[in-house]
């Protein structure tokens, strides 16, 4: 295993990690501070990513998941580079724990709540750039970190899917979907300067993903967090959003 990594990394950001300043309803600035202190947010890149609404979280609000049903109909997310270089495994651990803290995972690689595992830190590699030896070493290290978690025995990667789709993460923590592509071709060069991205895989809930009509009802009930509205206004968009918005506006002209 190499002592030095010297790789370029960042975070694949979906959902409220992009716009929410705090965790929960508490008077804190955990997420805002994480973005300011750890990421180069002003130079973030809009990307196509396999995302959709699929997990009912606190209060029953549908939140974001990665989903392989969306490979051919991706949504829009963002990639932001780390502010500090990733020269060693200690640097990588620092950024992984910081992301975990911002996610509300207690700086752990696996977190549970509400009856089971809900989130696992994952890593996505740019195979066109990262050296094979470094990828193997990083993935082996990542799996070791997952296996050291008290909740590892409860983590089953096949739970991170619905129906017959492929899980969005593997047991070793490798995110199981292709490298993301830029929304604008002018960003292709910048995006391919990354060796890897970190992201949190969240477990989808229920038997199937919510329909447009189900999402409309769910959005209408979300009177506090306004999760869908904030996502959409900040550029976190799924393939369902256009239809959802059209119907919401038809129901209430004041929605936007």
Helices and strands as residue ranges (DSSP letters): E 9-13, G 15-17, H 30-38, G 41-43, E 45-49, E 51-56, G 58-60, E 62-66, G 68-70, E 75-81, H 89-103, E 110-112, E 117-125, H 132-147, G 152-154, G 157-159, E 181-182, G 185-187, H 188-191, E 196-202, H 212-221, H 227-234, H 241-251
